[in-house]
Amino acid sequence: MAEKDKSALIIEDPTVEQTKLRRRAIVGQIILGALLIVFWELFSRIGWLDSYYWSSPSTIVRTGWTAIVHGNLLQDLAYTSGSTIIGFILGTAAGYLLGLTFWWSDLYSRIFEPYLIAFNAVPKLALAPVLVIMFGIGFDSKVVLAFLMTIIVAAIAAYSGVENVDKDLEKMLVSLGAKRHHVFMKVVVPTTIPWIVSILKINISLALAGTIVGEFISSRQGIGRMILYAGQVLDIDLVWVGVVVLSILSIVMYLGTVWLEHVLMKGRTPKS
């Protein structure tokens, strides 16, 4: 009887169920992706999809390999990845620190909050031509664009976390003799970390979008520049290579943020 109860408890364990669900989801994602590739190739071969406009997976692979061996695909990939990651790290870190500053003064936060919201509403990509003129067509302008795309989102997330800090806990620590910087480090920072972690996936996508737009406007390197060039010379297969490479890059960066979330949140979730 005890063994049956134990096995029932194991079956109902939410951690085990979540693990099974995650594995099924991964298998389902792989199967769906494989089916899309197979049907894309099949429909292109039998003429249901115009291969000039839609290309085909096999053609994309051949064109991509040619771009690696005889072109600059790997250098372009490194250029786009580097500017995206640097802009993402700088923008997210700076935004987080900016959001934390609102905890120190209610007057300061009330003065700057509307400007923060207003700047968030400004379409940062519309400033891309100005930024390219200011910082040049090189690496710096792409990093700045990625930085601007992420800093305000991170600042608003951190500010939301600051507003949700437990006021009673703050008062209790102060009454026990804790200094203001002790409360900041022991209460405010830990409270806001989940808020900033929650926007990492959004920010990496915004950073990549900012980088690509910068490369579209003017650049000597990058996947965006490659796609723009391929479109100008009507090399549709190379355009699709760029699109596929960007898709793979976005997936890799997304998985990287998932790993980073796991690292930052490790030990914060209660054990069942």
N, C-alpha and C positions, 0 to 999 in steps of 0.2 A: 504493500500500500504506500509506504514511504517512497519507494522508488518511482511509482507512478506519479506521485505528487511532485517529486523532484524533476522528472522529465517534463511534466506539464509546465512547471515554472521555467524551465529552460526554453521550451517552445514559445512561451509568452514573453520571454526576455526582449524588451524593446531594442536593445543593442544588437542582438542577433537578427531581429527582423529588419532593422535598418541596414545591416550589412548585406543581408540577402537582397533587399530592395535595391541597394546600390549596385550590386553585382548584376542583377537582372537589367537594370537601367543601362549599364555599360555594354552588356551583350546586345541589348536592343538598339543602342546607338550605333554599334559596329555593324549590325545587320542592316539597319536602315541606310547607313552610309554606303555599304557595299552594294545594296540594291539600287541606290541612286546612280552609282558609277556604272553598274552593269546596264541598266536601262538607258542611261545617257549614251553609252557606247553603242548599244543595240539600235536605238532609234536613229542615231546619226548614220549608221551603216545602211539601214534599210530606207533612209530618206524621210523619215517622219520628222526629223529635225534637220534644218538646213545647216550642213557642216561648215559652211562659210561663216555664218554668224555665230553658231553655237559650238563650233569645233567638235572635238571628242576627247575623251580621257587619254586614249593612246596617242593622239596627235599632240596633246598638251604635254605628255611625258617626253615625247621625242623632242619637241621644241624646247622644253625646259632643260633637257640634257645638253642640247646644242648651246643654249644660253650659258650653261655652267662651264662647258668645255671651251667654247670659242668666244663667249661673251663675258659680261661682268655681273652675272646674276648673284653670285655669292657676295661680291663686294657691295652690290646694291642692297642685298638683304642685311648685311652687317651694318650698313649706313642707316637704314630705316630702323632696325632693331635698336641700335645704339642711341639714336636721338629720342626714340620713344621711351626707352627705359630710363634714360637720364632725366628727361622731362617729367616722367611719371614720378620718379623718386623725389626730385627736387620740389615739384609742385605739391605732391601729397604731404611731404614733410613740412614744407613752409606753410601750407594751409592748416595743417594740424597745429603747428605752433601758434599761428595767427588766431585760430579759434580758441586755443587755451588762454590767450591773453585776456579774453573777455571775462574770465572768472575774477580777475584781480580788481576790477572796478565796475560797478553798476553804471556809473556815469559814462565811463569810456565805452562800455558795450552799447548803451542807449544812443550815444552819438554816432558810432560807426556802423551799427546794425543796418540802417536803411541804405547806406552806401554799399555795404556788402551785398545786400539783396539786389540793389540796382545794377551793380557790376555783374552779378550772376545772370541778370536778364539780358545783358549786352551780348550779341552774337560775336564771340571772340574770333570766329573764323573770318568774319567780315574785316577784321583788322589785319588779316594775313598779308595783304599787299604792302601795307605800311610797315609791318614788322620785317618783311623781306628787304624793303628799301633801307630800313634802319640798321639791320644786322647782317645784310648781305645775303647772297644766294647759297651760302655754305651751310655747314653743320649747325652753327649757332642759332640761326633763325628757326630751324626746325625744333631745336630744343626749347626755345622760347615759346613757340606755339604750343608744344605739348605741355609746357609749364603752365601757361595761362589757361589751358583747357581744364587743368586739374586742381589748381590752387584754391579756387573759390568753392568748388564742391567739397574739398577736404575741410576748408575753414567752416563752412556751414554745418557739416557733420560734427566737427569738434565742438562748435558752439551749441549745437543741440545736445550733445553729451554734457557740456558744462551746465546747461539749464536743468538737466535731470540729475545732477549731483544731490545726494541725500543731505538736505539742510540740517536735519536733526543730528546726523552723524557729525557734521562739521561743528555744530554748536557743542556737542558732547566732547569732542576732542579739544576744542578751545578751552572749555571749562576745566579740562584735565591738565591744562598747561601747554598744549601743543602750539607751536608757532605757526604762522600763516604758511610758510613754505613747507612745513611738515604736513599740514592738511592738504596742500597742493599735491605733494608727491605721493602721499599715502591714500588719498581719497579721490581727488579730481582726476589725476592721470589714469589710474586704474579704471575709473568709471567711464572715461571717454574713449578708451581703447576699443571696446566693441563697436562704438559708433564709427570710428575711423576705419576699422576693419570691414565694416559693412559696405563701404563704398569703394573698396579696392578694385573690384571687378569692373565697376562703372568707370573709374578713373583710368584704368589701363586701356579701355576702349576709346575713351576721349583723347588720351595721349596719342594713340595710334592714328586716330582721325586727324588730329592737329598736324602730326608729322606728314601724313599723306597729302593733306591740302597744301602744306608748305612746299612739298616736292612738286605738286601739280603747278603751282604758280611759277616757281623758278628754282631750279636745282641742277647741279651737275651729276648727282648720283641719287640712288634710292629707287625703291620699287615704284613709287608714284611717278617718278620721272620716266622710268622704263615703260609704264603703261601709257603715259601721255605720248611718248615717242612712237610706240607701236601703233597707237591710234592714228597718229599723223601720217604714218607710212602705210596705213591700212593692213598691218600685220595682225589680224584678229587672233591668230593662234598665240602670238606673244602677249597680247592683251589678256587672254585667258590664263596664260602662265602667271602673269602678275596677279590676277585675281585669286588664283588657287594658292599661290605663295602667301599672299596676304591673309587668306582664310586660315592656312596652316599656322602662320605666325600668330594670328589672333587666338587660335586654340591653345598654342603653346604658352602664350602670355597669360591666358585665362587660367590654365592649369598652374602656372607659376603663382598667380595670386591666390588660388585655392590652397596651395602649399603654404604660402605666407600666412594666410588666415589661420591655418592649422597650427603653425608655429606660434603666432601671437596669442591665440586663444587657448593654447595648451594649458590644462590645469584650471581653466576658468569655468568649464562646464561641470556641473555636479555629476558625480559618478552614480550610476544606478545600482 
